[in-house]
Amino acid sequence: MQTEFVHFFAENVRPMDLRHKLQIPDKNLKEINNFLLNPDNPLINDLLQVIDKYGGVDEINKKADEAGQLDNLMTRLQDKQPKYVKDLDWLIDKRDNDAFISESEYRRRVLGDRLPDIQFNDEYAVTLELSACQYFPFFMEGANQAIGRETLLPGRIIRVRKMKEQEDDGDLLAMSAATKIIGASIVETLDTKGTAPGPDGAPVNVHLGGPATITGYFGGVGQPNDFAMKWIDEYLYYYTTYGVQQALNINLGTILLGYFIHKLGINNEFKISVFVGNDNPFSCFWTLLAAKLFARDDGSSPLIGFNLSNSVNNQTLELSAYIRNNFGFEDVVRLEHHITETWKSIVRQPYDRREELVELAPKVKNISAKHEGGNVDVEPNRDYPTDILDYFRDKSEIIEAGHWDYMKQNYFDRMDAINSTAHALTEKGLSFIAARHLHHR
């Protein structure tokens, strides 16, 4: 009789009864809170000490707001690189005189007589994302080309250049100012990561043999030992000194710390890198779960951009959006997906996700189309195709090797890829977000 009951129960128990076991007990949440609030907790104490180094939460936000003002950036740039100020004045003039093609003009050029019959849904607009824009002179030459060719500048720009190097030559100030002028968001990549040598010149990560060992589909650049706290220290330096708000985040520890400092009141933002390796819905659930646990009372999170692995398909993106939306993050967390990748050193080629994007765009809000390489029919014909390892090279070494013009052509190829995506979206009656102050008027 007991055996029959067991069989009956196993066959008729509802899945809902089983899933109740996943509920997180209040006891567990209390233990986590007790751990975080323990005044003897060395992890939290170290974090608070770094925050105190920069004057506390209110002073940090105040300094960052002032440092990031366009007038202040331009004033400092005048001392650092006066010729860049002239470039930016030119950009302001072209913006104010509507020299760049407008969204409506672009749509008319692509669609012609079909335009009146198409209803665009801007709530599902795809952000056109460029990665990477390494050098301000490339950006300016590309802006000049965009006017003549009637093409678009991106609405989001990722930079993977060494911070100290661009701080010294003025590019950091110039690009910060330029993105404010054109109405694009910008992400910087800090120097504190496991690929850099330590103070004595020795590698800080004993498992890492250089940049060549980190590229590919797997995640984990590495920020070993005390590098997580150094990353926070470096972030707060650039945040308070230059108003750099968004930083690339490549490690589970610094992602958690990013949640922490935002919860404490610092108005930081970050983008999770493709190198973290979120490649299935459950890894995305884990990331968004932490974001929800440490969101502010108003529902905000510092997680602004969430770049999934190159290996994900549309189903994973849709399920990630499902998780994101249930946590109230649809307007907060942008899902970012590579449409093109560098031709060398990261993925199997040809890598082109444009057709999948066109299918995904009408279904998922707040996504971006990231372009790390040129179009797949262009790249193999270049004397020097795009290579992810170029991100780790010094500017001086690039110039000495005679690769400066190659890097410039790579940049222009990325820009062409962005415009190919904008054209494909428009052909299907789908909206995009380009540089807001230039094209969306």
Buried (B, 14 or more C-beta within 10 A) or exposed (E): EEEEEEEEEEEEEEEEEEEEEEEEEEEEEEEEEEEEEEEEBEBBEBBBEBBEEBBBBEEBBEBBBEBBEBEBBBEBBEEBBEEBBEBBEBBBEBBEEEBBBBBEEBBBEBBEEEBEEEEBEEEBBBBBBBBBBBBBBBBBBBBBBBBEEEBBBBBBBBBBBBBEBBBEBBBBBBBBBBBBBBBBBBBBBBBBBBBBEEEEEEBBBEEBEEBEEBBBBEBBBBBBEEBBBBBBBBBBBBBBBBBBBBBBBBBBBBBBBBBBBBBBBBBBBBBBBBBBBBBBBEBBBBBBEBBBBBBEEEEBBBBBBBBBBBBBEBEBBBBBBBBBBEBBBBEBBBBBBBBBBBBBBBBEBBBBBBEBBBEBBEEBBBBBBBBBBBBBEBBEEBEBBBBBBBBBBEBEEBEEEEBBEBBBBBBBBBBBBBBBBBBBBBEEBBBBBBBBBBBBE
